[in-house]
Amino acid sequence: MPLFADLAVSHPRLHVLVREHEPPEAVQLLAADETDLALTYDYNLAPADSDPALHATALWTAAWGLAVPADADVPDPADTLDVFARFRSHDWIVNSRNTADDTVIRTLASMAGFTPRVTHRADSLELVQGMITAGLGVGLMPMDFPTFPGVRLVRLTGPLVTMRAYAVARHGRLSWPPLTLVTGLLARQTATTAAHPPRPRSTEHGD
């Protein structure tokens, strides 16, 4: 969003229209020529299908961990398969709009020797945390996301769970100046953030 605000000043004749979709929907819009650029994501353990007609520019990666009740008896950090096995009898929470994290959970659970009982689906990470504090299950979350007082994020040591973000466009449109500009700015912004990461946000809640 800060990049789009800067563009409004530096390139006032360039109008950026934003529509929120899950990655498969965004890729379909690209294929139908209904959008010029899609910001998508996948996971290292659930890679998105490649399309030769599309070009993906890697932007950033983020480590994900297992969100569990704060009083759960589990080491942190923890071996991924060991911590999954510890929660084999629990319900599991996945995304309601995308199946990628569902695939990751089922893959790791299978490697740990069980089939997860996926019972709840939610798109909001705040709602996921509310479910966890209510004792409704556990689920994957990004490690840098602020947590509720009743939730703890367990860092997974391996197999790692990594979300990967991309800027995706059709090959035939990459030379269009507005698209070249926006894609380049996104890539440079990502590189700058990686070189000078922001200070971690506190996950503690004061009075």
ABEGO torsion letter per residue (X at the ends): XAAAAAAAAABAABBBBBBBBBAAAAAAAAAAGABABBBBBBBAABBBBBBAABBBBBABBBBBBBBBBAABBBBOBBBAAAAAAAAAABBBBBBAABAAAAAAAAAAAAAAGBBBBBABBBABAAAAAAAAAAGAEBBBBBAABBBBAABBBBBBAOBBBBBBBBBBBBAAAAABAAAAAAAAAAAAAAAAAAABBBBBBBABBBX
